[in-house]
Amino acid sequence: MPVPVFRIDGGDESSPVVLHVPHSSRRISGPARASIALDDTALLAELDAMTDAYTDLIAARAAAAARVRPWTFVNEWSRLVVDPERFPDDEREEMAAVGMGAVYTRTSSGQRLRPEDPPFARRLRDAHFHPYAQGMTALVDERLAATGRAIVVDVHSYPARALPYELHGDGPRPQVCLGTDGMHTPPWLRDAAAKAFAGYEVGFDSPFAGCYVPLKHHGADERVSALMVELRRDGYQHAPGGEPHSGLDRLAASLATLVDALGAR
């Protein structure tokens, strides 16, 4: 059977919280693989560099441990197929400057990943980006209808050392980076996250800033709050591509603490 674009792990009907996991998969579709210029060894190395490894597991363990189970929305495909967190057009997407708009044409080191091919990129967006965006929008709308609010918590990770593609890689790289939005990340959400991860070195918006809000709600609906949680990978994973270590459970517990705080507010 075809692999769906995304998976929703259901939560409690009373929960406004959506754990959003966009970059945990290493799965590459046949058409996307055919477009990628890397050989198998180089592709595996790129997946090690760019995949937010085990963030789906961290989210799942946090959801299971929370007093009121949140909803979880997980991308089933690698960001090397399509990155659902980008703007759909390169005009609004700053990462397009390094070949990493919604459909990547460059690797994390700046090498060619795939050729520029607008019709092919459009087909990938039609097959992955737009259905994903529609699914996430629908889930947020359901949480708004059920609870009167929605809180999207992105679950990401990043390496201890900056990769060449990073536009803001020269800033601090704390153990936990919290990405915010001027409208959608109110002070109470920042404070709750800082408290939940108080056992870690916590920073804001460096090396990555912002957070995911469906375009329908972005800048338009203050009932939708959002925060990005970026976990430095050495805090839970052995070397790039390696297995997780005991730090994973501790981070999942902190994320569960955040979910509990948000649900109880």
Secondary structure, DSSP 8 states (H G I E B T S, - for coil): ----SEEEE---TT--EEEEE-S------HHHHHH--S-HHHHHHHHHHHS-TTHHHHHHHHHHHSSS--EEEEE-S-TTT--TTS-SSTTT-GGGGGT-SSS--B-TTS-BSS---HHHHHHHIIIIIHHHHHHHHHHHHHHHHHHS-EEEEEEEEE-SS--TT-TTTTS---SEEEE--TTTS-HHHHHHHHHHTTTS-EEESSS-------TTTTTT-TTEEEEEEEEEGGGTBSTTT--B-THHHHHHHHHHHHHHHHHH-
